[in-house]
Amino acid sequence: MTDTGRFDFFLGVGIFCLGVLGLLVIVPLGVVVPDGINVRALKPSFWPNIIFTVICLTGIAVAGKSVRRHKKHKSANRKTGTSRTKGVSKSRDLDFGPAMFRAGVIVCVLLGVYFGIGFLGIPFTGMLSLVFLMIFAGERRLHVVAPIAVIVPVLLYAFFYYVASVPIPLGIFEVLL
């Protein structure tokens, strides 16, 4: 297994262990669940458990992908009779620096969303962040970006406000609706 494959495998195992730690220690000790709630989806621990379960599944996926990639490279080496395969990976993997830059930009956008919700409201902040993130991800077609950036936040607002009866912060646009 290459150094990258070994790193990916142990990264996946670490992510899985973090998820298990959350499910078995962090949520039971950190989330107070009242006794009178019989519906699992209404318990305060429901969404943290979902999130840590997704973290566990992500760890399994990362480790599994590295093992699968290792087996693929190994079988390719047997067929060609070489011990090294150059350029076997056809994916668009980024080097560490550009990947961390992209992750940092996304974290900054999410922080901007978090702090912008109080002033601009959830729908408009969602529109701005979707436009920026889609353009940042490489989408340049305005006829794709604009409808998604408008329709998704408006539909989410309509669902939560009118169907689920959950008030959504509208920020400075509160007076318009």
Buried (B, 14 or more C-beta within 10 A) or exposed (E): BBEEBEEBBEBBBEBBEBBBBBBEEBBEEEBEEEEEEEEEEEBEBBEBBEBBBEBBEBBBEBBEBBBEBBEEBEEEBEEEEEEEBEEEEEEEEEEEEEEEEEEEEBEEBEEBBEEBBEEBBBBBBBBBBBBBBBEEEEEEEEEEBBEBBBEBBEEBBEEBBEEEEEEBBBBEEEEEE
